[in-house]
Amino acid sequence: MAGGAKGAGDPRSIEEASQDFLARNPAPREIEADWNEWIDRNGSAVWDRPGLTRAQRSLSTISIMSVLRDEHTLRVHVEAGLSNGLSRQQIAEVIMHTAVYAGVPQALRSMRIAREVFDRLDEEASTIVGSGD
């Protein structure tokens, strides 16, 4: 992954998003540590496999979350996809592609979510740029 400091407006990596998701969706205390370790281990096993780039895995995950209508996880993976090197155009294209298979209404919801993520990142970036004046 590219080096450098990450600021507001920069997309989060899948690892950062996963930690945030687990913190906001804790398992019962009795199994929380085991559950978090299991999620990290199995997530890494899939994301770090050879054969697909992280960007390709992001495209696949965005399409799956769109079809599953999992709005929260779709938001996470749209942002992670940007961090993994996808362009906004590529994200929009994969969502458009799902319209044929999952239906236009769901693709419209997914496009709205992608736009909200893009707009939030743009707003955060402009806040950082504007604060340097």
MOFENSUL-V47678 format. One line per field, one symbol per residue. ss: DSSP state (H for helix, E for strand, C for the rest). phi: phi as a letter, one per 40 degrees, with the letter a starting at -180 (. if undefined). psi: psi as a letter, one per 20 degrees, with the letter a starting at -180 (. if undefined). A space follows every 10 residues. Layout:
BEGIN
ss = ???
phi = ???
psi = ???
END
This chain:
BEGIN
ss = CCCCCCCCCC CCCHHHHHHH HHHHCCCCCC CHHHHHHHHH HHHHHHHCCC CCCHHHHHHH HHHHHHHHCC HHHHHHHHHH HHHCCCCHHH HHHHHHHHHH HHCHHHHHHH HHHHHHHHHH HHHHHHHHHH HCC
phi = .cchcbbdgc cccccccccc ccccbccddc bdcccccccc ccccdccccc hbccccccdc ccccccccgc ccccddcccc cccchccccc cccccdccdc bbhcdccccc cccdcccdcc cccccccccc ccc
psi = qqaqqpaqip qqrhgghggg ghhimqrqhh jggggggggg ghghhghjqr hqrhgghggg gggghghikn gghggghggh gghjjqrhgg ghghgghhhh hiqgghhggh gggggggggg hgggghgggh ii.
END
